[in-house]
Amino acid sequence: MSQSAFDPFGEPVPAVDPSIANEGVSKWLKTAGTSVFWVLVVGIVLARAVYFEPGVFSFEHAVAWAQGLFAAL
């Protein structure tokens, strides 16, 4: 049971549930965060599609790089 609050003149002040007051801010932050996330996802996927070079990430290139690394050691 919540305690009643009174203003300086002795009148009762209606209680405000803090979770209800912050609900709008929380919903806005959730929407903003979700939007930023998906904008970044779409931006990264589009950048990968635009700058993709098929021969750069081949398995043979990775093996040659690993052999060069082991040869240097």
C-alpha positions in Angstrom: 0.0 0.0 0.0 1.5 3.3 -1.0 1.7 6.3 1.3 -0.2 9.4 0.5 1.7 12.5 -0.3 0.7 15.9 0.7 1.6 19.3 -0.7 2.8 22.1 1.7 -0.8 23.2 2.4 -2.0 19.8 3.5 -3.8 18.8 0.3 -3.4 15.2 -0.9 -1.3 14.9 -4.0 -2.3 12.1 -6.5 0.4 9.5 -6.8 2.0 9.1 -10.1 3.5 5.7 -11.0 7.0 6.4 -12.2 6.9 3.4 -14.6 4.0 5.0 -16.4 5.8 8.3 -16.6 8.9 6.8 -18.1 7.1 4.5 -20.5 7.1 7.1 -23.4 10.8 7.7 -23.0 11.6 4.0 -22.9 9.5 3.3 -26.0 11.2 6.1 -27.9 14.7 4.9 -26.9 13.8 1.3 -27.9 12.5 2.5 -31.3 15.5 4.7 -31.9 18.0 2.0 -30.9 16.2 -0.6 -33.2 16.2 1.9 -36.1 19.9 2.7 -35.7 20.7 -1.0 -35.6 18.8 -1.9 -38.8 20.2 1.2 -40.6 23.7 0.0 -39.8 22.9 -3.6 -40.9 21.5 -2.4 -44.2 24.4 0.0 -44.7 27.0 -2.7 -44.1 25.3 -5.2 -46.4 25.0 -2.6 -49.2 28.7 -1.6 -48.8 29.7 -5.2 -48.9 27.6 -5.7 -52.1 29.1 -2.6 -53.8 32.7 -3.3 -52.9 32.7 -7.1 -53.3 35.5 -8.5 -55.4 35.1 -12.2 -56.0 38.7 -13.2 -56.3 40.0 -11.5 -53.2 38.6 -13.9 -50.6 39.4 -17.2 -52.3 40.6 -20.2 -50.4 43.8 -20.4 -52.5 44.6 -16.8 -51.5 44.2 -17.7 -47.8 46.4 -20.8 -48.2 49.1 -18.8 -49.9 49.0 -16.1 -47.2 49.2 -18.8 -44.5 52.2 -20.5 -46.2 53.9 -17.1 -46.5 53.3 -16.5 -42.8 54.7 -19.8 -41.8 57.7 -19.3 -44.1 58.5 -16.0 -42.4 58.5 -17.6 -38.9 
